[in-house]
Amino acid sequence: MSQPMTVVIDRLNPPRHPEKAHRPDSIVQRKPDWIRVKAPVSREYAATREIVREHKLHTVCEEAACPNIGECWTHRHATMMILGDTCTRACAFCNVKTGLPGALDADEPANVARAVAKLGLKHVVITSVDRDDLPDGGAEHFAKTIRAIRAISSGTSIEVLTPDFLRKDSALDIVMNARPDVFNHNLETVPRLYLSVRPGARYFASLQLLARAKEFVPDGFTKSGLMVGLGESREEIMQVMDDLRAANVDFLTIGQYLQPTKKHAALARFWTPEEFKGLEQVARAKGFLMVSASPLTRSSYHADSDFAQMKAARQSKRV
């Protein structure tokens, strides 16, 4: 007589992406030479990591396995990820942990503010996981974090990279009332690929969010980002650029999708540096104030210097 099968559930080390466990494997392609980065080993990197740990913070640099972490942290630039480390969405491209999040950390806004001051940041990017479980999607937590930073680092410009706040009435108003210097929400990909790449989101809802943010603060800056390498066409990217300009978005970032694991969305191809230059030229011709397009471009990569250039570009148009 056969013995019953024993099922062992590891509750101490649950899978990072349980929703992807039954997806078919896809080959993780070898990166071309133009995407290779050096391992983070500098003393400045270690010091930044220590400040993040000291204040019990999460960063998208670590959680999303950003290839630029060595460079950015060496310059003490860390992108803070608030609302916890667990996302309620299951985007096929993202390396952030998914599942049922815990309660909000009431001390997180103050801890972020103290870390920003200790790092001496002139410009900081605050992003988050999606929190569909919260009535306001975490909007008030964003606002509290902005106010906490302003209270002790009044000279620091603040950029927020928010979720889409889908079906969260008044969430955007809460964030914008806190007056971030830059409102960023990434479209991520072309509308044709949303169902497979970003199934929990809606393309036109994200576009509307960006348009409303600009309407709320017409003199503020809005920003959005795209990944390439998921099977989109150049023509589809051109259409997304037009949609973003119709929403009066000021700043566009375009970077290469890098497949985190064999269970994530399959990489269709690597775009070459020359192709990225071509995309940048087209985007600038379409009227964006600022464009960053390169294989290693990410939303918060060089965000401080890009913000300065974007302000200068607007000023030059007014002269």
matplotlib code that plots the C-alpha trace (Angstrom):
import matplotlib.pyplot as plt

x = [0.0, 1.5, 2.1, 0.3, 2.4, 3.8, 3.6, 6.1, 5.2, 8.1, 6.5, 9.8, 11.1, 8.0, 8.6, 9.2, 6.8, 4.3, 2.0, 4.7, 5.6, 3.5, 4.6, 6.6, 10.4, 12.0, 15.7, 17.4, 19.6, 23.2, 23.6, 25.5, 28.7, 26.9, 24.8, 27.6, 28.1, 30.7, 29.9, 29.3, 32.3, 33.1, 33.2, 30.6, 28.3, 28.7, 28.0, 24.8, 23.6, 24.3, 22.2, 19.3, 19.6, 19.9, 16.6, 14.9, 14.0, 13.4, 14.8, 13.7, 17.4, 17.6, 14.1, 13.9, 17.6, 18.5, 21.7, 22.8, 22.9, 26.7, 27.0, 24.1, 24.9, 28.5, 27.1, 24.8, 21.7, 19.1, 15.5, 13.3, 10.5, 7.7, 4.5, 6.5, 8.3, 5.4, 3.3, -0.3, 0.1, 1.8, 3.4, 5.3, 8.4, 8.9, 11.3, 9.6, 8.1, 4.4, 1.8, -0.3, 1.4, 1.7, 0.5, 2.0, 5.0, 3.8, 7.5, 8.5, 7.9, 10.1, 12.7, 12.8, 13.3, 16.1, 17.9, 17.5, 19.1, 21.9, 22.6, 22.7, 20.4, 19.6, 17.0, 15.2, 12.9, 10.2, 8.5, 6.4, 4.8, 1.2, -1.1, -4.5, -5.5, -5.5, -8.5, -6.4, -3.7, -1.1, -1.6, -1.6, 1.6, 3.2, 1.9, 3.3, 6.7, 6.8, 5.9, 8.4, 11.3, 10.4, 10.3, 14.0, 15.4, 13.6, 16.1, 15.7, 13.5, 11.1, 10.1, 7.4, 7.0, 3.5, 1.3, -1.7, -4.1, -6.6, -10.2, -8.8, -10.9, -9.1, -5.8, -4.0, -5.4, -3.9, -0.4, -0.5, -1.7, 1.6, 3.3, 6.0, 8.4, 8.0, 5.1, 6.2, 4.1, 5.4, 3.4, 6.0, 5.0, 2.8, -1.0, -0.9, 1.3, -0.6, -2.6, 0.5, 3.0, 1.0, -2.3, -3.4, -3.2, -5.0, -3.1, -5.6, -6.2, -2.4, -2.4, -5.3, -3.5, -0.6, -2.9, -4.7, -1.4, -0.5, -3.9, -3.6, -0.3, 0.2, 3.7, 4.8, 6.7, 5.4, 7.3, 6.8, 8.9, 9.0, 10.8, 11.8, 12.7, 9.3, 8.2, 7.0, 7.5, 9.1, 5.8, 4.0, 6.6, 6.0, 2.3, 3.0, 5.2, 2.3, -0.1, 2.2, 2.6, -1.2, -1.2, 1.4, 4.1, 7.4, 10.0, 10.3, 12.7, 13.3, 15.4, 16.1, 14.0, 16.2, 14.5, 15.0, 14.4, 13.3, 9.7, 9.4, 8.3, 10.6, 13.0, 12.3, 15.5, 18.1, 17.9, 21.2, 22.6, 22.2, 18.5, 18.1, 19.7, 17.2, 14.3, 15.7, 16.0, 12.3, 11.1, 12.9, 11.4, 7.9, 8.4, 9.4, 11.4, 13.7, 14.5, 16.7, 17.0, 19.7, 20.1, 20.7, 18.2, 15.8, 13.2, 15.4, 18.8, 20.5, 17.2, 19.0, 20.9, 18.0, 15.7, 18.1, 18.3, 14.5, 14.1, 16.7, 14.9, 11.6, 13.3, 15.0, 11.6, 10.2, 13.0]
y = [0.0, 3.3, 5.9, 9.3, 12.1, 14.6, 18.3, 20.6, 24.3, 26.6, 29.5, 31.0, 31.4, 31.7, 32.0, 35.6, 35.3, 32.6, 33.7, 32.9, 29.4, 27.6, 29.8, 28.0, 28.6, 30.9, 31.3, 34.2, 35.5, 36.5, 40.3, 42.1, 44.0, 47.4, 46.3, 44.9, 46.7, 46.4, 44.7, 47.2, 47.2, 50.8, 52.1, 54.7, 51.9, 50.2, 53.5, 54.1, 50.5, 51.0, 54.2, 52.3, 49.4, 51.8, 53.4, 50.1, 51.1, 49.4, 50.6, 49.8, 49.6, 46.3, 45.0, 45.4, 44.2, 47.5, 47.1, 50.7, 50.1, 50.2, 53.5, 55.2, 54.1, 55.1, 58.6, 58.2, 58.2, 55.7, 55.5, 54.8, 52.3, 53.0, 51.0, 47.9, 45.4, 43.3, 44.3, 43.3, 43.2, 40.5, 42.3, 39.8, 42.0, 43.0, 41.5, 43.1, 40.5, 39.8, 38.6, 39.9, 42.9, 43.6, 46.7, 50.1, 51.3, 54.5, 55.5, 55.0, 58.7, 60.0, 57.3, 58.2, 61.9, 61.1, 58.9, 61.6, 64.2, 61.8, 61.0, 64.7, 64.3, 67.4, 65.4, 62.2, 59.8, 58.1, 55.1, 52.3, 48.9, 48.7, 48.6, 47.7, 46.5, 50.1, 52.3, 55.2, 53.0, 54.4, 58.0, 59.5, 57.7, 59.3, 62.7, 62.1, 61.1, 64.3, 66.5, 64.7, 65.3, 68.9, 69.4, 68.7, 69.0, 72.0, 72.4, 68.9, 68.5, 65.5, 63.2, 60.6, 57.5, 56.3, 53.3, 53.9, 54.3, 52.4, 52.8, 54.9, 58.0, 61.2, 59.3, 61.5, 64.6, 63.6, 63.1, 66.3, 68.4, 67.6, 69.3, 66.9, 68.7, 65.8, 63.4, 60.2, 57.2, 54.7, 53.4, 50.6, 49.2, 49.6, 49.1, 45.8, 44.1, 45.2, 42.1, 39.9, 42.3, 44.5, 42.7, 44.5, 47.9, 49.8, 51.8, 54.7, 54.9, 55.4, 58.1, 59.8, 59.8, 61.6, 64.1, 64.8, 65.3, 68.0, 69.6, 69.7, 71.6, 73.0, 74.4, 71.1, 68.5, 65.1, 62.1, 58.6, 55.6, 52.7, 49.5, 48.0, 44.5, 42.8, 42.5, 46.1, 47.7, 51.1, 52.3, 51.4, 53.3, 56.4, 56.1, 56.0, 59.1, 60.9, 59.8, 61.1, 64.4, 64.7, 64.3, 67.1, 64.8, 66.7, 63.9, 60.5, 57.7, 54.6, 51.7, 48.1, 45.3, 42.8, 39.5, 38.8, 35.1, 32.3, 32.7, 36.3, 37.7, 36.5, 39.0, 39.4, 41.2, 43.7, 47.1, 48.6, 51.9, 53.3, 52.4, 54.2, 57.3, 57.2, 57.0, 59.9, 62.1, 61.3, 62.0, 65.3, 66.2, 65.5, 68.1, 66.4, 68.8, 66.0, 62.6, 59.9, 56.8, 54.2, 50.5, 51.2, 54.1, 53.6, 56.0, 57.3, 56.9, 60.3, 61.8, 64.7, 66.0, 65.2, 67.3, 70.3, 69.9, 69.7, 73.0, 74.7, 73.5, 75.0, 78.2, 78.5, 78.1, 81.0, 83.4]
z = [0.0, -1.0, 1.6, 1.4, 0.0, 2.4, 1.5, 3.2, 3.2, 4.0, 5.9, 6.9, 3.3, 1.1, -2.7, -3.8, -6.7, -5.9, -8.8, -11.3, -10.0, -12.6, -15.5, -18.2, -18.0, -20.6, -21.2, -19.5, -22.3, -21.9, -21.7, -24.4, -23.6, -23.5, -20.5, -18.3, -15.0, -12.3, -9.0, -6.1, -3.9, -3.0, 0.6, -0.4, -1.5, 1.8, 3.7, 1.8, 2.5, 6.2, 6.3, 4.6, 7.1, 10.0, 9.2, 8.4, 4.8, 1.6, -1.7, -5.3, -6.1, -4.1, -4.5, -8.3, -8.7, -10.5, -12.5, -11.6, -7.8, -7.6, -9.4, -7.7, -4.2, -4.6, -5.1, -2.1, -4.3, -3.1, -4.3, -1.3, -1.6, 0.9, 1.9, 2.6, 0.4, -0.8, -3.9, -4.5, -8.2, -10.3, -13.2, -15.4, -15.6, -12.0, -9.5, -6.4, -4.0, -4.4, -2.0, 1.0, 2.5, 6.2, 8.1, 7.2, 9.3, 10.9, 11.5, 7.8, 6.7, 9.5, 8.9, 5.2, 6.0, 8.4, 5.8, 3.2, 5.5, 6.5, 2.8, 2.1, -1.0, -3.0, -5.0, -3.8, -5.6, -3.5, -5.0, -3.6, -4.1, -5.2, -2.2, -3.7, -0.2, 1.2, 0.7, -0.6, -2.2, 0.1, -1.0, 2.5, 3.3, 0.3, 1.5, 5.0, 3.6, 1.4, 4.4, 6.7, 4.2, 3.7, 7.5, 7.9, 4.3, 2.9, 0.1, -1.2, -4.3, -4.2, -7.0, -6.5, -8.6, -7.7, -8.5, -10.7, -7.8, -9.9, -8.6, -5.6, -5.8, -4.5, -4.0, -6.6, -5.0, -1.6, -3.2, -5.3, -2.3, -0.7, -3.7, -5.0, -7.4, -9.9, -10.4, -12.1, -13.1, -15.5, -18.5, -18.7, -22.1, -25.1, -24.8, -26.8, -24.2, -21.1, -20.7, -20.6, -19.0, -16.7, -16.3, -13.2, -14.8, -17.5, -20.1, -20.5, -16.7, -16.3, -19.0, -17.3, -14.0, -15.6, -17.3, -14.1, -12.2, -14.7, -14.5, -10.6, -10.8, -14.3, -13.3, -11.9, -13.8, -14.9, -16.0, -17.3, -18.4, -20.8, -21.1, -24.5, -25.3, -24.6, -28.2, -28.9, -32.3, -32.9, -34.3, -31.1, -29.1, -31.3, -30.5, -26.7, -27.1, -28.8, -26.1, -23.4, -25.1, -25.4, -21.6, -21.3, -19.8, -19.6, -19.2, -20.8, -19.8, -21.9, -20.8, -21.7, -20.0, -18.2, -17.4, -13.7, -13.7, -16.0, -14.6, -15.6, -19.0, -21.7, -23.3, -27.0, -27.8, -26.7, -28.3, -29.3, -28.0, -31.5, -31.4, -28.1, -29.5, -32.3, -29.8, -27.9, -31.0, -32.0, -28.4, -28.3, -31.7, -30.3, -27.6, -24.4, -22.1, -21.1, -22.5, -21.1, -23.3, -23.0, -22.2, -18.5, -18.1, -15.2, -13.8, -11.0, -12.8, -12.7, -11.5, -9.7, -12.7, -15.1, -12.9, -13.1, -16.9, -17.1, -15.1, -17.3, -20.5, -19.3, -18.3, -21.7, -23.4, -21.4, -22.2]

ax = plt.figure().add_subplot(projection="3d")
ax.plot(x, y, z, "-o")
ax.set_aspect("equal")
plt.show()
